[in-house]
Amino acid sequence: MTNDTSTLNGSLLEMKDQLIYELAQKGVTANYDSSTGLLGLIDKIEDIEQGGGGPEIVSFDNLTTEFNYTRKRGDDGFSVDIPNGVTSIGNNCFQNCTGLTSVTIPSGVTSIGIYCFSDCSGLTNITIPSSVTSIGSNCFQNCTGLTSVTIPSGVTSIGIYCFSGCSGLTNITIPSSVTSLGSSCFNGCTGLTSVTIPSGVTSIGSNCFQNCTGLTSVTIPSGVTSIGSNCFYACSGLTSVTIPSGVTSIGSNCFRNCKGLTSITIPSSVTTLGNYCFGGCTKLVDYQLYWETPPVTWSSSLMPNNTDTYFTIPNGTTANYTAKGFPSDKLIERSA
């Protein structure tokens, strides 16, 4: 036995009797609680979803303004057509529906709740309509079958863990409206090979791209001012990164264990460089540094992991670097 609740709202109350009748024809008992405004569906949910020819689309047109759907978890091969009139999809709405393969979201939806599609491992494709402006944290976490997502232009931020663990994701389109990327939002997306971060983004959260082992290139826009700790931790496919001149802070362990990284450019605007920022980057031999006087010591953040490492620095600044512990035989002054 399972329970499914759908909120009846305003003028939609008059539909309840018809809906109860229609559900009864499908062998589903429905009880309406006037004190809560909830219509309880108590029976085997398969009676609604399964037809003689296999899984059917579930659709209750114009039933609610918030869609909250609870079903027997783990059933194979079903799709959901969210009805017209719905403006938001509730928290945890389809969480752990491992058999969910497709969802149709109507154009009136403006928000998708937290954990909404979390652990829907069978979900391979979803179209988020342009009306959506808010996508909750952990929304698509561990949707391992998801391969491509386009985020609509009304969205301004991507919440924490939003696409974390989406190992099948190979393509993500982030619109120019987005200004912040939450912590761990793409953590463990091992299928991603490249990411273009839009120009409006000013901060990249901690652990944002951690363990994106397939990532070979990333473009960080000039508006970014901070890159969080562990942001690119263990992105072993990255070979080079240029930090734009607006960045002032790079968190600890940010590029740690990026074992394919061979060169890094750090602008003079960076005033904070976290500990072990490049620890374990065994192929990193080319540091392009632009500080007149480095804000960090040799041992805290930039001690190399390769004996062939060298640091290219501004002309006439060797004394400033050796004062911070940098060995003179590893310093190369660039031409004026």
MITOR-186632 format. One line per 8 residues: number of its first residue (from 1); for each residue x, y, z of N, C-alpha, C, O. Coordinates in steps of 0.1 Angstrom, whole numbers. Atoms other than C-alpha are relative to their C-alpha. Layout:
# MITOR-186632
NUM) X Y Z X Y Z X Y Z X Y Z | ... .
This chain:
# MITOR-186632
1) 8 -12 0 0 0 0 9 12 0 19 13 7 | -8 -13 0 13 35 -8 -10 12 2 -22 10 -1 | 7 -12 -2 1 70 -1 4 11 -10 16 13 -12 | -3 -11 9 -1 98 -27 -9 12 3 -21 10 5 | 7 -11 -4 -11 133 -18 1 11 -10 12 14 -15 | 0 -11 10 -21 162 -41 -8 11 6 -19 9 10 | 7 -11 -6 -30 196 -28 -11 6 -9 -8 10 -20 | 11 -6 8 -64 209 -40 -1 15 4 1 18 16 .
9) -2 -14 -2 -64 246 -43 -12 9 -6 -15 8 -17 | 9 -10 5 -91 274 -45 -12 -6 -8 -19 -15 -3 | 11 4 8 -116 269 -73 2 -14 -5 -8 -20 -10 | -2 14 4 -101 235 -80 -7 -10 9 -8 -22 5 | 7 9 -10 -120 221 -50 -12 -7 -7 -15 -18 -4 | 12 6 6 -150 216 -72 3 -12 -9 -7 -19 -13 | -4 11 8 -131 191 -92 1 -13 8 2 -24 2 | -4 12 -8 -126 167 -63 -10 -12 -2 -5 -23 -3 .
17) 9 11 2 -158 147 -68 2 -7 -13 1 -20 -13 | -3 6 13 -151 141 -105 13 -8 1 13 -19 -5 | -13 7 -1 -115 131 -97 -2 -12 8 4 -23 4 | 2 12 -9 -126 107 -69 -7 -11 -8 -3 -22 -8 | 7 10 9 -150 91 -94 9 -6 -10 9 -19 -12 | -9 5 10 -124 88 -121 11 -10 6 14 -20 0 | -9 9 -6 -99 73 -97 -6 -13 4 0 -24 3 | 7 12 -4 -125 48 -85 -1 -9 -12 -1 -22 -10 .
25) 1 8 12 -129 36 -121 14 -8 -2 14 -18 -9 | -13 7 1 -92 27 -119 3 -9 12 14 -15 13 | -2 9 -11 -96 8 -87 7 6 12 13 -1 20 | -7 -7 -10 -81 35 -65 -9 7 9 -18 14 5 | 8 -6 -10 -97 46 -33 6 14 4 18 15 6 | -5 -14 -3 -95 84 -27 -9 6 12 -21 5 11 | 7 -6 -11 -104 102 5 4 15 1 16 18 1 | -3 -14 -1 -106 140 8 -2 5 14 -12 3 21 .
33) 0 -5 -13 -97 157 40 -2 16 -1 7 23 -5 | 3 -14 2 -114 192 41 9 9 10 11 20 7 | -8 -8 -9 -93 203 71 14 3 -5 20 13 -1 | -14 -2 5 -60 199 53 0 4 -15 10 8 -21 | 1 -3 14 -72 203 17 8 -11 -8 12 -8 -20 | -7 10 7 -55 170 8 -9 -11 -5 -18 -15 2 | 7 11 6 -68 143 -14 9 -12 1 19 -13 -5 | -9 11 -2 -54 110 -2 -4 -12 -9 -15 -16 -10 .
41) 2 12 10 -50 82 -28 6 -12 7 19 -13 8 | -5 11 -8 -47 49 -9 -3 -13 -8 -14 -18 -8 | 1 12 6 -41 19 -30 14 -3 -7 23 4 -4 | -12 3 7 -14 3 -52 1 10 -11 -7 11 -20 | -1 -11 10 -1 32 -73 1 -5 -14 -1 2 -24 | -1 6 14 6 8 -102 -14 0 -7 -14 0 -19 | 13 0 7 -32 8 -108 -2 12 -8 -10 12 -17 | 1 -12 7 -29 43 -119 10 0 -12 7 5 -23 .
49) -11 -2 9 4 40 -138 1 -11 -11 5 -9 -22 | -2 11 9 2 6 -154 -13 -3 -8 -24 -4 -3 | 11 4 9 -21 -3 -184 3 -14 -5 14 -19 -3 | -2 13 6 -25 -35 -203 12 -1 -9 19 -11 -10 | -11 0 10 2 -24 -228 13 4 6 23 6 -1 | -13 -4 -6 28 -14 -202 -2 14 7 -14 18 9 | 2 -13 -8 35 19 -183 -7 11 -8 -5 12 -20 | 7 -11 6 13 48 -190 5 13 6 12 13 16 .
57) -3 -13 -6 19 85 -185 -11 4 10 -22 1 8 | 9 -4 -11 4 98 -153 -3 15 -2 6 23 -3 | 4 -14 3 -15 131 -159 -13 3 7 -23 -3 3 | 12 -5 -6 -40 149 -137 -1 15 -4 3 23 4 | 0 -13 5 -46 180 -157 -7 10 9 -18 7 14 | 6 -11 -7 -53 213 -139 -4 -4 14 -13 2 20 | 4 4 -14 -53 196 -105 5 9 11 -2 13 20 | -6 -7 -11 -29 216 -84 9 12 -6 12 12 -17 .
65) -10 -10 4 -6 247 -84 14 -5 6 24 0 0 | -12 6 -4 20 228 -64 -1 -15 -2 -11 -22 3 | 1 15 3 28 192 -76 9 -7 10 21 -5 11 | -7 8 -10 37 168 -48 -4 -15 -3 -16 -18 -2 | 3 13 5 40 132 -59 8 -10 7 20 -10 7 | -7 11 -7 48 101 -39 -5 -13 -5 -17 -15 -6 | 4 13 6 49 67 -54 9 -11 6 19 -9 12 | -8 12 -4 62 32 -48 13 1 -7 14 2 -19 .
73) -14 -3 5 100 36 -52 5 -12 -7 2 -24 -4 | -7 10 7 120 16 -76 -7 -8 -11 -1 -16 -18 | 7 7 11 93 5 -101 6 4 -13 11 15 -15 | -7 -2 13 106 1 -136 -8 8 -10 -21 6 -11 | 5 -5 12 99 22 -166 -13 8 0 -23 3 -5 | 12 -8 1 74 50 -161 4 14 -2 15 18 0 | -2 -14 3 70 85 -172 -11 8 7 -22 3 10 | 10 -9 -6 52 115 -157 -2 13 -8 7 19 -12 .
81) 4 -12 7 33 143 -174 -6 9 11 -17 7 15 | 5 -10 -10 30 172 -149 -10 9 -6 -8 14 -17 | 11 -7 6 -3 189 -155 2 15 -2 9 21 6 | 1 -15 1 -9 224 -168 -6 6 12 -15 0 18 | 5 -7 -12 -16 249 -141 10 -1 12 9 7 21 | -10 1 -10 12 237 -119 11 10 -1 16 13 -12 | -10 -11 1 36 265 -110 13 -4 8 24 2 6 | -12 5 -7 60 246 -86 -1 -15 2 -11 -21 3 .
89) -2 14 -3 73 211 -81 6 -1 13 17 4 16 | -4 0 -15 76 203 -44 13 -7 3 19 -14 -6 | -12 6 -5 106 193 -24 -1 -16 0 -11 -21 3 | -1 15 -1 117 156 -27 -11 -7 -9 -14 -19 -7 | 12 4 8 89 152 -53 2 -14 -6 -7 -23 -5 | -2 13 7 104 123 -73 13 -7 6 18 -16 -1 | -12 5 -6 133 115 -50 0 -16 0 -10 -21 5 | -2 14 0 146 79 -54 -10 -8 -9 -11 -20 -8 .
97) 8 7 10 122 71 -83 9 -5 -11 11 1 -21 | -10 5 8 148 50 -99 -5 -5 -14 3 -6 -23 | 6 4 12 124 38 -126 -5 11 -9 -9 9 -20 | 5 -12 8 115 73 -138 9 2 -12 21 4 -10 | -8 -2 12 127 77 -174 -2 13 -7 7 18 -13 | 2 -13 6 111 109 -185 -11 8 7 -20 2 13 | 10 -9 -7 92 139 -172 -3 11 -10 6 17 -16 | 4 -12 7 72 166 -190 -4 10 10 -13 9 17 .
105) 3 -11 -9 73 199 -172 -7 11 -8 -1 15 -18 | 7 -11 8 47 225 -184 7 13 2 14 16 11 | -7 -13 1 58 260 -193 -4 10 12 3 20 13 | 3 -9 -11 41 276 -163 8 -2 13 7 6 22 | -8 3 -12 64 260 -137 11 10 2 19 13 -8 | -11 -10 -2 87 286 -121 10 -5 10 22 0 10 | -10 5 -10 104 266 -93 0 -15 1 -11 -22 0 | -2 15 -2 117 230 -88 7 -1 13 18 4 16 .
113) -5 0 -13 122 221 -52 12 -8 3 18 -15 -6 | -13 7 -4 152 207 -33 -3 -16 -1 -13 -21 2 | 0 14 1 160 170 -39 -11 -5 -9 -15 -17 -8 | 12 3 8 132 170 -65 2 -13 -8 -7 -22 -8 | -3 12 8 148 144 -88 12 -8 5 18 -16 -3 | -11 7 -6 175 132 -65 -1 -15 -1 -11 -21 2 | -1 15 1 186 96 -72 -9 -6 -10 -13 -18 -8 | 8 6 11 164 92 -102 10 -5 -11 12 1 -21 .
121) -11 5 8 191 70 -118 -5 -4 -14 4 -5 -23 | 4 4 13 169 60 -148 -4 12 -9 -7 10 -20 | 3 -12 8 162 96 -159 11 3 -9 22 6 -5 | -10 -3 10 180 102 -191 -1 13 -7 9 18 -13 | 2 -13 7 166 134 -204 -11 8 7 -21 3 11 | 10 -9 -6 147 164 -190 1 13 -7 12 18 -9 | 0 -14 6 137 197 -206 -6 9 11 -17 8 15 | 4 -9 -10 135 225 -181 -6 12 -7 2 19 -15 .
129) 6 -11 8 111 252 -194 6 13 3 11 15 14 | -6 -13 -2 121 288 -198 -6 8 11 -1 18 16 | 7 -7 -11 96 298 -171 7 -2 13 5 5 23 | -6 3 -13 117 282 -144 11 10 4 20 13 -4 | -10 -9 -5 137 307 -123 8 -5 12 18 1 16 | -6 5 -12 146 286 -93 1 -15 0 -9 -22 -3 | -3 15 -1 162 251 -91 6 -3 14 17 3 17 | -4 2 -13 166 238 -56 13 -8 2 17 -14 -8 .
137) -12 8 -3 197 223 -40 -3 -14 -1 -14 -19 2 | 1 15 1 204 186 -46 -11 -4 -10 -14 -16 -10 | 12 3 8 177 188 -73 2 -13 -9 -7 -21 -10 | -2 11 9 193 163 -97 12 -9 5 18 -16 -3 | -11 7 -6 219 148 -74 -1 -15 -3 -12 -22 -1 | -1 15 2 230 112 -84 -10 -4 -11 -14 -16 -11 | 7 4 12 209 112 -117 10 -5 -10 14 2 -19 | -11 5 8 235 90 -132 -3 -3 -15 7 -4 -23 .
145) 4 2 14 216 84 -164 -2 13 -8 -3 12 -21 | 3 -13 6 212 121 -172 13 4 -8 24 4 -3 | -12 -2 9 235 130 -202 1 15 -4 12 20 -7 | 0 -14 5 225 166 -211 -10 8 7 -22 4 9 | 9 -10 -6 209 196 -194 2 14 -5 13 18 -6 | -1 -14 3 201 231 -205 -8 7 11 -20 5 13 | 6 -8 -11 194 255 -177 -6 13 -6 1 20 -13 | 7 -11 7 169 282 -187 6 14 5 12 15 15 .
153) -6 -13 -2 179 319 -189 -5 8 12 1 18 16 | 5 -7 -12 158 330 -159 7 -4 13 5 3 23 | -7 5 -12 179 310 -134 12 8 3 20 11 -6 | -11 -8 -3 204 331 -115 11 -7 9 22 -3 10 | -10 8 -7 221 305 -93 -3 -15 -1 -14 -19 -2 | 1 15 0 228 268 -92 3 -5 14 14 -2 18 | -2 3 -14 223 254 -58 10 -11 4 15 -17 -5 | -10 10 -5 246 232 -37 -5 -14 -4 -16 -17 -3 .
161) 2 14 4 249 196 -49 -11 -2 -11 -16 -13 -12 | 11 0 9 224 204 -77 2 -12 -10 -8 -19 -13 | -3 11 9 241 180 -102 11 -9 5 16 -17 -3 | -11 8 -6 265 163 -79 -3 -15 -3 -14 -20 -1 | 1 15 2 271 126 -88 -7 -3 -13 -10 -15 -16 | 6 3 13 256 129 -123 11 -4 -9 16 3 -18 | -12 5 7 284 108 -137 -2 -2 -15 8 -2 -23 | 2 1 14 267 104 -171 -1 13 -8 -2 13 -20 .
169) 2 -13 6 264 141 -177 12 4 -8 23 5 -3 | -11 -4 9 285 151 -207 -1 14 -5 8 20 -10 | 2 -14 5 270 185 -216 -9 7 9 -20 3 13 | 8 -9 -8 257 213 -195 0 14 -5 11 19 -8 | 0 -14 5 246 247 -208 -5 9 12 -16 8 17 | 3 -9 -11 247 274 -181 -2 14 -6 7 19 -13 | 3 -13 6 230 307 -191 7 11 6 13 10 17 | -7 -12 -4 245 341 -188 -7 7 12 0 15 19 .
177) 7 -6 -12 219 350 -161 6 -6 13 4 1 24 | -5 6 -12 237 327 -136 12 8 6 21 12 -2 | -11 -8 -6 259 346 -111 8 -7 10 18 -3 14 | -8 8 -10 269 319 -86 -2 -15 -2 -13 -19 -6 | 0 15 1 277 282 -87 2 -5 15 12 -2 21 | 0 5 -14 269 265 -53 10 -10 2 16 -17 -7 | -10 10 -4 292 243 -34 -4 -14 -5 -16 -18 -5 | 1 14 4 296 208 -49 -11 -2 -11 -16 -13 -13 .
185) 12 1 10 270 216 -77 3 -9 -11 -6 -15 -17 | -3 10 10 289 195 -102 10 -11 5 17 -17 -3 | -10 10 -7 310 173 -78 -3 -14 -6 -15 -19 -5 | 1 14 4 316 139 -93 -7 -2 -14 -11 -13 -17 | 5 1 14 303 147 -128 12 -5 -9 18 3 -16 | -12 5 6 330 124 -143 -1 0 -15 9 -1 -22 | 1 0 14 316 126 -178 2 13 -7 3 14 -19 | -2 -13 5 320 163 -182 14 2 -5 23 -1 2 .
193) -13 -2 5 348 172 -205 4 15 -1 16 18 -1 | -3 -15 1 345 210 -208 -12 7 6 -23 3 5 | 10 -8 -6 326 237 -190 3 15 -3 15 19 -1 | -2 -14 2 321 273 -200 -9 7 11 -21 6 11 | 7 -7 -11 312 294 -169 -3 14 -5 5 21 -10 | 4 -12 6 292 324 -180 6 13 7 11 12 18 | -8 -12 -5 306 360 -176 -6 6 12 0 14 19 | 6 -6 -12 281 369 -149 3 -6 13 0 0 23 .
201) -3 7 -12 294 345 -124 11 7 7 21 10 1 | -10 -7 -9 313 361 -95 7 -9 10 17 -6 15 | -6 9 -10 319 332 -72 -2 -15 -5 -13 -18 -10 | 1 15 3 326 294 -77 1 -7 13 12 -5 20 | 0 6 -14 317 274 -46 10 -11 2 16 -16 -7 | -9 11 -4 338 250 -27 -5 -13 -6 -17 -16 -7 | 2 13 5 341 215 -42 -9 0 -13 -14 -11 -17 | 9 -2 12 322 228 -73 2 -11 -10 -8 -17 -15 .
209) -3 9 10 339 206 -98 9 -12 5 16 -18 -3 | -9 10 -5 357 182 -75 -3 -14 -6 -15 -18 -8 | 1 14 6 363 147 -90 -6 0 -13 -12 -11 -18 | 4 0 14 353 158 -125 12 -5 -8 19 3 -14 | -13 5 6 380 135 -138 1 1 -15 12 0 -21 | -1 -2 14 370 139 -174 1 14 -5 3 16 -17 | -1 -15 4 372 177 -174 14 3 -5 24 1 2 | -13 -4 6 400 188 -198 2 15 -1 13 19 -2 .
217) -1 -15 1 392 225 -201 -11 7 7 -22 2 8 | 10 -8 -7 374 251 -181 4 15 -3 15 19 -2 | -2 -14 2 370 288 -189 -6 8 12 -18 7 15 | 4 -8 -12 368 310 -158 -1 15 -5 9 21 -9 | 2 -13 5 353 344 -166 7 11 8 10 9 20 | -8 -11 -7 369 378 -157 -8 5 12 -1 12 21 | 7 -5 -12 341 386 -132 1 -8 12 -3 -3 23 | -2 8 -12 350 358 -108 10 6 9 21 10 5 .
225) -9 -6 -10 365 371 -76 5 -11 10 15 -9 16 | -4 10 -9 367 339 -56 -2 -14 -5 -12 -17 -12 | 1 14 3 373 302 -62 1 -8 12 12 -7 19 | 1 6 -13 363 280 -33 10 -12 2 16 -16 -8 | -9 11 -4 383 253 -15 -4 -13 -7 -16 -15 -9 | 2 13 7 386 219 -33 -8 1 -13 -13 -9 -18 | 9 -3 12 369 235 -63 3 -10 -12 -6 -15 -17 | -3 8 11 388 215 -89 9 -12 5 16 -18 -2 .
233) -7 11 -7 402 188 -65 -1 -13 -9 -13 -17 -12 | 0 13 7 412 156 -84 -6 1 -14 -11 -9 -19 | 3 -1 15 403 169 -119 12 -4 -8 19 5 -13 | -13 6 6 430 147 -133 1 3 -15 12 1 -20 | 0 -3 14 421 156 -169 5 14 -4 8 16 -15 | -4 -14 3 429 193 -166 15 1 -3 23 -5 4 | -14 -2 3 461 203 -183 6 14 2 17 16 5 | -4 -14 -2 462 241 -180 -12 8 5 -23 5 1 .
241) 11 -9 -5 442 268 -162 6 14 1 17 16 5 | -3 -15 -1 443 306 -165 -10 6 10 -22 6 8 | 9 -6 -10 430 324 -134 -1 15 -5 9 22 -7 | 2 -14 4 415 358 -145 4 10 10 5 7 22 | -6 -11 -8 428 391 -132 -9 5 11 -4 12 20 | 9 -5 -11 397 398 -110 0 -9 12 -5 -5 23 | 1 9 -12 402 368 -87 9 5 11 21 8 9 | -8 -4 -12 414 377 -52 3 -12 9 12 -11 17 .
249) -1 11 -10 410 344 -34 -1 -14 -7 -11 -16 -14 | 0 13 5 418 308 -43 1 -9 13 10 -9 20 | 1 7 -12 408 283 -16 10 -11 1 16 -15 -8 | -9 11 -3 428 255 0 -4 -12 -8 -15 -15 -11 | 2 12 8 432 223 -20 -7 2 -13 -12 -8 -19 | 8 -3 11 417 240 -49 3 -8 -13 -7 -13 -19 | -5 8 11 437 222 -76 7 -13 4 15 -18 -4 | -7 12 -6 450 194 -54 -3 -12 -8 -14 -15 -12 .
257) 1 13 7 457 161 -72 -6 1 -14 -11 -8 -19 | 2 -2 14 451 176 -106 12 -5 -7 21 3 -12 | -13 6 4 477 152 -119 3 2 -15 15 -1 -19 | -3 -3 14 474 162 -156 4 15 -2 8 18 -13 | -2 -14 2 479 199 -149 15 3 -2 24 -2 6 | -14 -3 3 512 212 -164 3 14 1 15 18 3 | -3 -15 -1 508 250 -163 -12 7 7 -23 3 6 | 10 -8 -7 490 276 -142 4 14 -1 16 18 1 .
265) -3 -14 0 487 313 -145 -7 7 11 -20 5 13 | 6 -6 -12 481 333 -113 2 15 -1 14 19 -1 | -2 -15 1 475 371 -116 3 7 13 2 1 24 | -5 -8 -12 487 398 -92 -12 3 9 -10 7 20 | 12 -3 -8 451 403 -80 -2 -10 11 -9 -6 21 | 2 10 -10 452 371 -60 8 4 13 20 5 12 | -6 -3 -12 459 380 -24 -1 -11 10 7 -12 20 | 2 12 -9 448 347 -7 1 -12 -8 -6 -15 -18 .
273) -2 13 7 461 314 -19 0 -11 11 10 -11 19 | 1 9 -11 450 285 3 11 -11 1 18 -13 -9 | -10 10 -2 472 258 17 -2 -12 -9 -14 -16 -12 | 1 12 8 480 228 -5 -8 2 -13 -14 -8 -18 | 8 -3 12 464 245 -34 3 -8 -12 -5 -12 -20 | -5 8 11 485 226 -59 7 -13 4 15 -19 -3 | -6 13 -5 495 196 -38 -4 -12 -8 -15 -13 -12 | 3 12 8 498 164 -57 -1 2 -15 -4 -7 -22 .
281) 0 -3 15 500 181 -91 14 -3 -5 22 5 -7 | -14 5 3 530 160 -101 5 4 -13 17 3 -16 | -5 -4 13 532 173 -137 0 15 -1 4 20 -12 | 1 -15 1 528 210 -129 15 5 1 21 5 12 | -14 -5 0 561 225 -139 1 15 -4 11 21 -2 | 0 -14 5 551 259 -153 -9 9 8 -22 8 6 | 8 -10 -7 539 286 -129 3 14 -5 14 18 -6 | -2 -14 5 533 320 -144 -6 9 11 -18 10 13 .
289) 4 -8 -11 532 344 -115 2 15 -3 11 18 -10 | -1 -14 4 525 381 -117 0 10 12 -2 22 11 | -2 -9 -12 530 394 -81 13 7 -1 24 1 -5 | -13 -7 -2 556 420 -76 6 -5 13 18 -8 14 | -4 7 -13 558 406 -40 -10 -10 3 -22 -7 4 | 10 11 -2 542 372 -34 -6 1 13 0 4 23 | 7 -1 -13 515 372 -7 1 -13 8 -4 -14 19 | -1 13 -7 524 336 2 15 -4 0 23 1 -7 .
297) -13 6 -1 555 317 12 2 -12 -9 -8 -18 -13 | -3 12 9 572 290 -8 -6 -13 6 -11 -21 -2 | 4 12 -5 562 263 16 -15 -2 2 -20 -13 2 | 14 1 -4 525 272 23 -9 -5 -12 -18 -12 -10 | 10 2 11 509 270 -12 7 -4 -13 0 -11 -21 | -6 2 13 534 267 -40 12 -9 -1 19 -10 -11 | -11 10 0 560 241 -30 -3 -10 -11 -13 -17 -10 | 3 8 11 563 221 -62 1 -15 3 6 -19 13 .
305) 0 15 -1 557 183 -67 9 -6 -10 9 -18 -12 | -8 5 11 582 181 -95 13 7 0 13 20 1 | -13 -7 -1 619 188 -96 3 9 -12 12 17 -11 | -2 -9 11 616 204 -130 -8 13 0 -8 20 -10 | 9 -12 -1 592 231 -118 8 13 0 19 14 6 | -5 -13 0 600 267 -125 -11 11 1 -22 8 -2 | 9 -11 -2 584 300 -117 4 12 -8 15 18 -6 | -3 -12 8 582 328 -142 -6 12 7 -18 12 10 .
313) 5 -11 -8 579 361 -124 3 14 -6 11 14 -16 | -3 -13 6 580 399 -132 14 3 1 22 -1 10 | -13 -5 1 612 415 -142 4 8 13 -3 17 17 | -5 -8 -12 633 427 -112 -6 -3 13 -5 4 23 | 7 3 -13 614 409 -85 6 -13 7 0 -17 17 | -6 12 -6 637 380 -77 2 1 15 -1 -8 23 | -3 -2 -14 647 394 -43 -13 -1 8 -12 -6 19 | 12 1 -7 611 397 -33 -5 -14 2 -11 -18 12 .
321) 4 14 -1 605 361 -40 9 -9 9 4 -17 16 | -9 8 -8 636 347 -24 -2 4 15 1 -5 24 | 3 -4 -13 626 367 7 -11 -8 6 -13 -9 18 | 12 8 -5 595 345 9 4 -15 -1 -5 -24 0 | -5 14 -1 616 313 6 1 -7 -14 4 -19 -14 | -2 6 13 615 307 -32 14 -1 -3 22 8 -2 | -14 2 3 648 292 -43 3 7 -13 -5 7 -23 | -3 -9 12 665 315 -68 2 -8 -13 0 -3 -24 .
329) -2 8 12 674 286 -91 -13 -5 -7 -13 -11 -18 | 13 4 5 637 280 -97 -8 12 -6 -19 11 -11 | 7 -12 5 629 316 -107 5 5 -13 18 5 -15 | -4 -5 13 629 330 -142 -8 13 -1 -20 14 -1 | 6 -13 2 623 367 -147 -4 2 -14 4 0 -24 | 4 -2 13 602 375 -177 5 13 -5 8 22 3 | -5 -12 6 613 402 -201 -9 12 3 -21 10 4 | 7 -12 -3 603 437 -193 -9 4 -12 -17 14 -11 .
